[in-house]
Amino acid sequence: MTRVLVVDDEPQIVRALVINLKARKYEVDAAHDGASALELAAARHPDVVVLDLGLPDMDGVEVIRGLRGWTRVPIIVLSARHASDEKVEALDAGADDYVTKPFGMDELLARMRAAVRRAEPVAGEDGSVVVTDSFTVDLAAKKVNRDGTDVRLTPTEWHLLEVLVRNAGRLVSQTQLLQEVWGPAYRTETNYLRVYLAQLRRKLERDPSHPRHFITEPGMGYRFEG
């Protein structure tokens, strides 16, 4: 069973999520503040985290950073904050998706399923290893190593990297990337690509401002060069 950690200080939202998730056979843990969320995540190892940013003891972005210190669990932010810079900050910290309140339960559940699916290992991986002068990508083990050290990637960062690496040398359109990584509903969310490509470059390129491996084709898409 898929285990969900719900983190929100509004009891009615927690109650609605718990009822709906349990009705769909999810196992659910709930936390009402950031400290409890981090403790529960460490103790229960959820498959996905649904996180409100406005918590009473700390900002939700701090919770994201705390989780990203040791786990790649998918994190879906659930927040009343609408400003794009706040969304970017949460995504930059390691969140995988962002749902704005008020939200539709069906949409949230669909995004949860997509996030969990992206994090699952793909059956029949071919075990190929891609080596560049800066880093190594092991597609079967879902690992990236740079200068002898494993690089932590979120599930979404990994999925984006995987699509580009498997199409090495070929232009992958913005629409194709958005569909493959986020799903058909995100075909126009090109800002997602900018944020996540910037994160991959920061983590993997020797000079992120002059990328050698993650190339932008303006207005068209992106290309991975080994």
C-alpha positions as CSV (number, residue, x, y, z in Angstrom):
1,M,0.0,0.0,0.0
2,T,1.1,3.5,-0.7
3,R,1.8,5.5,2.4
4,V,1.0,9.3,2.4
5,L,2.2,11.9,4.9
6,V,-0.2,14.8,5.1
7,V,1.3,18.0,6.7
8,D,-1.2,20.8,7.3
9,D,-2.3,22.8,10.3
10,E,-5.9,23.2,9.2
11,P,-7.8,20.3,10.8
12,Q,-10.6,20.3,8.2
13,I,-8.2,19.9,5.3
14,V,-6.3,17.1,7.1
15,R,-9.6,15.4,7.9
16,A,-10.8,15.7,4.3
17,L,-7.5,14.3,2.9
18,V,-7.4,11.5,5.4
19,I,-11.0,10.4,4.6
20,N,-10.5,10.6,0.9
21,L,-7.1,8.8,0.9
22,K,-8.1,6.0,3.2
23,A,-11.2,5.5,1.1
24,R,-8.8,4.9,-1.8
25,K,-6.8,2.4,0.2
26,Y,-3.9,4.6,1.0
27,E,-2.2,4.4,4.4
28,V,-2.1,7.9,5.9
29,D,-0.1,9.7,8.6
30,A,-0.8,13.3,9.5
31,A,1.3,16.0,11.1
32,H,0.2,19.5,12.1
33,D,3.6,21.2,12.2
34,G,7.0,21.0,10.6
35,A,8.9,19.3,13.5
36,S,6.3,16.5,13.7
37,A,6.4,16.1,9.9
38,L,10.1,15.5,9.9
39,E,9.9,13.1,12.8
40,L,7.1,11.1,11.1
41,A,8.8,11.0,7.8
42,A,11.9,9.5,9.4
43,A,9.9,7.0,11.4
44,R,7.3,6.0,8.8
45,H,9.1,6.4,5.4
46,P,6.1,7.7,3.4
47,D,5.9,7.1,-0.4
48,V,4.7,10.7,-1.0
49,V,4.4,13.8,1.2
50,V,1.6,16.4,0.8
51,L,2.8,19.6,2.5
52,D,1.3,22.9,3.4
53,L,3.8,25.8,3.4
54,G,2.1,27.9,6.1
55,L,3.0,25.8,9.2
56,P,2.9,27.2,12.8
57,D,6.5,26.4,13.8
58,M,8.5,26.7,10.5
59,D,8.0,27.5,6.9
60,G,7.2,24.6,4.7
61,V,10.3,25.3,2.5
62,E,12.4,24.4,5.6
63,V,10.6,21.1,5.8
64,I,11.3,20.4,2.2
65,R,15.0,21.2,2.7
66,G,15.0,19.0,5.8
67,L,13.5,16.0,3.9
68,R,15.8,16.5,0.9
69,G,18.8,16.1,3.3
70,W,18.2,12.4,3.3
71,T,15.3,11.3,1.1
72,R,14.0,11.6,-2.5
73,V,10.4,11.0,-1.5
74,P,8.0,12.9,-3.8
75,I,6.8,16.1,-2.2
76,I,3.6,17.9,-3.3
77,V,3.2,21.3,-1.9
78,L,-0.4,22.3,-1.0
79,S,-0.6,26.0,-0.3
80,A,-2.7,29.2,-0.4
81,R,0.3,31.1,-1.7
82,H,-0.2,32.1,-5.3
83,A,2.9,34.2,-6.1
84,S,5.2,32.5,-8.7
85,D,8.4,33.3,-6.8
86,E,7.0,31.4,-3.8
87,K,6.2,28.4,-6.1
88,V,9.7,28.6,-7.6
89,E,11.3,28.8,-4.1
90,A,9.4,25.6,-3.1
91,L,10.3,23.8,-6.3
92,D,13.9,25.0,-6.0
93,A,14.1,23.6,-2.5
94,G,13.2,20.2,-3.8
95,A,9.4,20.0,-4.1
96,D,8.1,17.9,-7.0
97,D,4.7,19.6,-7.6
98,Y,2.6,22.6,-6.4
99,V,-1.1,22.6,-5.9
100,T,-2.8,25.9,-5.0
101,K,-5.7,26.1,-2.4
102,P,-8.6,25.8,-2.9
103,F,-8.0,22.6,-4.7
104,G,-10.0,19.8,-6.3
105,M,-9.5,16.4,-4.6
106,D,-9.5,14.5,-7.9
107,E,-6.7,16.7,-9.3
108,L,-4.6,16.4,-6.1
109,L,-5.0,12.6,-6.2
110,A,-4.0,12.5,-9.9
111,R,-0.9,14.5,-9.2
112,M,0.0,12.3,-6.2
113,R,-0.3,9.2,-8.4
114,A,1.9,10.8,-11.1
115,A,4.5,11.8,-8.5
116,V,4.6,8.3,-7.0
117,R,4.8,6.7,-10.5
118,R,7.7,8.9,-11.4
119,A,9.6,7.8,-8.3
120,E,9.1,4.1,-9.0
121,P,11.9,2.1,-10.6
122,V,11.2,1.2,-14.2
123,A,10.9,-2.5,-15.0
124,G,13.4,-3.9,-17.4
125,E,16.0,-1.2,-17.1
126,D,18.8,-1.9,-19.5
127,G,21.6,-1.1,-16.9
128,S,23.4,1.3,-19.1
129,V,25.8,3.8,-17.6
130,V,26.3,7.2,-19.2
131,V,29.7,8.8,-18.5
132,T,30.6,12.4,-19.1
133,D,33.7,14.4,-18.2
134,S,31.7,15.9,-15.2
135,F,29.4,13.1,-13.9
136,T,28.2,9.5,-14.4
137,V,24.5,8.5,-14.7
138,D,23.6,4.9,-13.8
139,L,20.1,4.4,-15.4
140,A,19.4,1.1,-13.7
141,A,20.5,2.1,-10.2
142,K,18.9,5.6,-10.7
143,K,22.1,7.2,-9.4
144,V,24.2,10.1,-10.4
145,N,27.8,10.4,-9.3
146,R,30.0,13.5,-9.6
147,D,33.7,13.5,-8.6
148,G,33.2,10.3,-6.6
149,T,30.2,11.5,-4.6
150,D,26.5,10.6,-5.2
151,V,24.4,13.5,-6.2
152,R,21.0,13.8,-4.5
153,L,18.2,14.4,-7.1
154,T,14.5,14.7,-6.5
155,P,12.3,12.2,-8.3
156,T,11.3,14.9,-10.8
157,E,14.9,16.0,-11.4
158,W,15.8,12.3,-12.0
159,H,13.0,11.8,-14.4
160,L,13.9,14.9,-16.4
161,L,17.5,13.8,-16.5
162,E,16.6,10.3,-17.6
163,V,14.4,11.5,-20.5
164,L,17.2,13.8,-21.7
165,V,20.0,11.1,-21.3
166,R,18.0,8.5,-23.1
167,N,17.6,10.9,-26.0
168,A,21.3,11.9,-25.9
169,G,22.2,14.2,-28.8
170,R,18.6,14.7,-29.9
171,L,16.5,17.8,-29.3
172,V,13.6,16.9,-26.9
173,S,10.8,19.4,-27.3
174,Q,9.4,21.4,-24.4
175,T,6.0,19.7,-24.9
176,Q,7.5,16.2,-24.9
177,L,9.5,16.9,-21.7
178,L,6.5,18.4,-19.9
179,Q,4.2,15.5,-21.0
180,E,6.7,12.8,-20.1
181,V,7.8,14.2,-16.7
182,W,4.7,16.0,-15.4
183,G,1.9,14.7,-17.6
184,P,-0.5,16.0,-20.3
185,A,-2.0,18.7,-18.1
186,Y,1.4,20.5,-17.9
187,R,2.1,20.9,-21.6
188,T,2.3,24.7,-21.4
189,E,4.1,25.0,-18.0
190,T,7.5,25.9,-19.5
191,N,8.5,27.7,-16.3
192,Y,8.8,24.2,-14.7
193,L,11.4,23.3,-17.3
194,R,13.4,26.4,-16.6
195,V,13.4,25.8,-12.8
196,Y,14.4,22.1,-13.0
197,L,17.0,22.5,-15.8
198,A,18.6,25.2,-13.7
199,Q,18.7,22.8,-10.7
200,L,20.2,20.0,-12.8
201,R,22.9,22.4,-14.1
202,R,23.7,23.6,-10.6
203,K,24.1,20.1,-9.4
204,L,25.9,18.6,-12.4
205,E,27.5,21.2,-14.7
206,R,31.1,22.4,-13.9
207,D,30.0,25.9,-15.1
208,P,26.2,26.1,-14.8
209,S,26.1,29.5,-16.5
210,H,27.8,28.0,-19.5
211,P,26.3,24.5,-19.7
212,R,28.1,21.9,-21.7
213,H,25.7,19.0,-21.2
214,F,22.2,20.4,-20.8
215,I,21.8,22.6,-23.8
216,T,18.8,25.0,-24.4
217,E,17.4,25.3,-27.9
218,P,15.6,28.6,-27.5
219,G,11.8,28.3,-28.1
220,M,12.1,24.6,-29.0
221,G,13.4,22.4,-26.2
222,Y,16.5,20.9,-24.6
223,R,19.3,18.5,-25.7
224,F,21.7,16.4,-23.6
225,E,25.3,16.2,-24.9
226,G,27.5,13.5,-23.2
